[in-house]
Amino acid sequence: MELEKVSLDINDGVAVLKLNDPEAMNAVSLPMLQSLKQALDVIEDRESKVRALVITGEGRAFCAGANLKNRKPADPDDPDNTVATLDVYYHPMLKRIRDLKAPVITAVNGAAAGAGMSLAITGDLVYAARSAYFMQAFINIGLVPDAGSTFILPRLIGKARAAKMMMLGERVPAEKALEWGMITEVVDDDKLMETVMALAERMAKGPTKAYSFIRKALAATWANNYDQQLELEYNLQIRASKTYDYTEGTTAFREKRPAKFEGR
């Protein structure tokens, strides 16, 4: 599926959503945000049968953040200004990604800065090319980190490191991001997509509903106390135990054969 500034390909249950404006280092523009909305419509459609989502960038960058070239001052009555796009486009998009029924893998092929970094670290699994880097660039133009950064980043790397990234606006190389626990794995540049696609294909053949329930549990853990999280686990486990994939998984275990999950 070809969209403006974005491309979407779906094959055998794996959707590859690619930010596609390489001349601008895939900086997020209004047309790109509109296309991302359309792409998510397709991904969420049951007819698309998406069971794993890969998000990556075209060219040498994952995403350089917001494209400020044609943005207007922060007039709250103008829907085409930097601040308004957060509420109208970014927030709904990020919530939809959070609530997807399929696991999300981000393949960070290069620079991930500003809102681009926020998007990169929303993945359940974050794989980065060895040459990639992460940057909270907001402070360099006098803005506050957004698109979920202030929620996700401190929970990944701790307050001290998050504050350093946000207040100094310096690049963090992929290897350092891995050391800090920000990302899942670092891969040689020429092996990134091969590695990620193999993982996505494996997960697309897995127990999709269980992945969805795990996503729910992880999303809730920071807001819940211990008792609430135990209750959530209990309720999710009841739902998981009623799926076809649970029956297939336990049957395959008893029969000493690989399970053939169907995502239902």
N, C-alpha and C positions, 0 to 999 in steps of 0.2 A: 504494500500500500504506500503510495507516494503522497506526501503532504508538503506544505510549504515549510521549509526549514527543519523538517522531521521526516524520517522514513520508518515504516513499520512492515516487518516481514513475519509471517506466522507459518511454521512448518512442524508437523508432528508434535503439536502441543507446546512448542517453544515459540514465544513471541520475542523478537529482537526490536526494541525501540531505540532508534538512533537519532541523536541530535545532529542535524545535518546543515550546518552553516560554517564550513571549515574556514572560509576567508575571514570570518569574525571570531574564530576560535570557539564556535558554537555558543557564543554569548546569547543569552535569552532575550528575544525580542517579543513584541506583541504577536506577530504572526506565528512565531514558534509556540507561544503559550496557547494560542487558539488551536494550533495543530495538535499539540499534546492532549488537549481536551478531546478532540475528535479521535485520536488514537486510543485513548483510554476507553472511550465509548465502545470501540471495536473489541478491545482486550476484555472488557467486562461482559460482553455479549456471550451468552452460553453457546451460541452457534459457532463461535470462534474456537471453542474447546481449548483455551489457553490453560496450561498447567504449570508453566514456568515463564517468568519474564526476565529478560536481560535488557539493561539500559546501558548504553555506551555512547561514544561520540565519534564523529567522522573526522579523519585527519589527525593532526598532532595534539589536539586538546580534547578533553572530556567536555568541559564547559567553563568558560572564563568569567562566568557570572552574568549579571544583567547587562544588556546592551544599552548603554546610556546615550548613544549617538544622537538619537532623535527624541529622547525623552524630555518631557516638559517639567517645569518646577512643580513642587509638591502642592498643587492646588487640589484640595479634597473634592471639589466639584467637577474635576476633569478626570474622566475614567482612563485617560491615556497618560497618566503621570506615574512616576516611580512608586509612590506609596499606594495608590489605588490598585495597582496590579497585584499587590500582595493579597488584598482581601478578595478581589474579583477573580484572580487566576491562580496565583501560587498556592494559597491555602486550600482551595477545593482540590487542586491537583495532588498536593501532598497528602491530604486526607484520603483521597481515593487510592493512592499507591499504598498507604498504610493499611487500608481495609480490603485490599485485593484478596481473593480466595486462593491465589497462587503465590509461591515463593518468589522473591525478587532478588536478582543478582545484579550488582553494578560492576561493569568492567571499565575501570578508570584508565583510559588509554593515554592520558596526558594531563595537562594542567586542569585542576579542579579548584576554582577560586570563587569566593563570594557565594551567591546562591547556587552556583555549580557545585561547590563543595557540599553545601547542604543537601543537594539532590544525591550526590555520590554516597554520602554516609547514611542515606535512608535505606539502602539495600540491606536485606537480611544477611547476605554475604557480600563482602566488598573485596574484589580482586583488583589489584593495581599493577600496571606496567612498572618495571623498574625505574624508568625515566620519569614517571608521573610525580606530581607534587600536589600538596593540599595547602590552601591559603585562605584565611579569613581576611579578605581584602577590604572589608567595609570601612574600617577605620581610616584607610588611606584616602577616602573621599568624604570623610566626616559623617559616616552613617553607622547604624547599629546592626550587628549581625541579625539576619532574619532567615525566613524559609525553614525554620525549625532548628537552626544551629544552636541557639542558646539552651534548647531542651536536650538535644541529642548529644552534642559534643562533650559537655561536662560529665555526662553519664558514661561516655566511652573512655575518656582519658583523665577525668578528674578536674576539679575546679582550677587548680594552679596552672596546669598545662593549657586548659581551655582559655583561661584569662590571658595567658601569654600570647596565644595565637590571635585572640580577638583584639587585644590592646596594642600589640606590636605589628600585626599584619605581615608577619614574615612567612616565607615558604617553609613547609615541612615536607621533606622528601619522603617517598614511599617507604623506604626502609625504616625511617624514624617513625612514620605513622604505624607501621606494623609493630615496632618495638613498644609503642605507647598503647597498643590495643585498639587503635582507631579502625583498622581494617583487618580483613581475614587472611590475606596472603599477597605476597609480591611475586610477580611472574616476569620472566624475560619478555621484553616488548614483543618479539616476534612469536611468542607462544601464548600471549594473553587471550586472544579470542578463541583459539583452539582449546585452551584449558577451560575457559568459561563455558563454551558451547558444549563440551563433553559433560561438564557438571550440570548444565541446564537440561540436557537430554536425559541424564540420569534422573534428575528430580522430576521431570515431566512424566516419568514412568513410575513415580513413587506414589505413596498414599496422600493424594492432594488434600483431602479433608483434614488429615492429621497435620499437614504443614500449615493449613489455615488456622487450626486450633492453637498450634504452637505460636504462630504470629500473634494471635489474640492474647495469649498468656504473657508473652514477652512485652507486648505493648502495655499491658495493665500492671506489670510488676512494680513500676516506679510509683504508681498512685495508690496501690493497695497496701494494707498492712498484712502481716503474716496470715492471720485468720482469713482475711478476705481472699488472699491468693490461694490458700488451701481450698476454699469453697469454689473458686473459679476452676481450679484444677479438677475438682470433683465433678463439676457440671460439664466441663469439656470432655472429661474421660467417659462420662455416660454417653455423650453424643458420639464420640469416637468409637465406642464399643458397639454401636448400632450400625456402623458402616459396612458396606460390602468388603472394603479393603481390610478391615480388622478380621473378618471371617476368613478371607483369603490368606492373610498373613499367618494366622494361627494354624490354618489347615496346611499351608505350605511348610511351616515349621515342623509339624508332626510328620508330614510325609517326606521331610528332608529334601525339599526341592526349592528352587527360587520362587518367590511369590510373584504373581502376575497382577499387579495392582491396576485398577481401572479409574481411580480418582472418584469413587462414589461410595 
